Each structure stands twice: as structure tokens, then as C-alpha cells.
Amino acid sequence: MSGIEELIGQDEGGIVVERTSQSVGDAVAKLAVDDDLRAAMGAAARRRASEYTWERSVEAILAAYSDVLGSQRRVRA
């Protein structure tokens, strides 16, 4: 999924898995035996997710439009 590494970080707020039953099973097994890891990842996931707000999304979209429009103006000039 595009952008997932940005959302979860370097295995801070989750585990990136391949779309195979083996990969998903390995991640679930890793979390099943480690209470501290589950708690740490849960806390990190909540913290990281709270950083994504509507205001931040709007600012990112406006910045992208501004970049595109600026690029178009430079090309036409």
C-alpha cells in the first residue's frame, strides 16, 4: 500500500508484511508472544496516526497544487 512506511515508520507502529499467508502468520506470531512489543507498537501507532489530521491533509493538497501550478508557470514562461 502506498505510503504505509510513512504511516508506521521503521516497524514502530506496525509490521510491513508481504501479501502471503506465511508473512502475515510470522508477524502475528511475533506479536502474539511479545506483550511489550504489542504495547510499544500500539502506542507508536496511536501517536503516529494522531499526526494525520484534516488540516495536515488540506495543507499537503494545497502544497501539491501550488507545486504543480508553479511548474506549469515555469514551463510556459
Secondary structure, 3 states (H helix, E strand, C coil): CCCHHHHHCCCCCCCCCCCCHHHHHHHHHHHHCCHHHHHHHHHHHHHHHHCCCHHHHHHHHHHHHHHHHHHHHHHHC
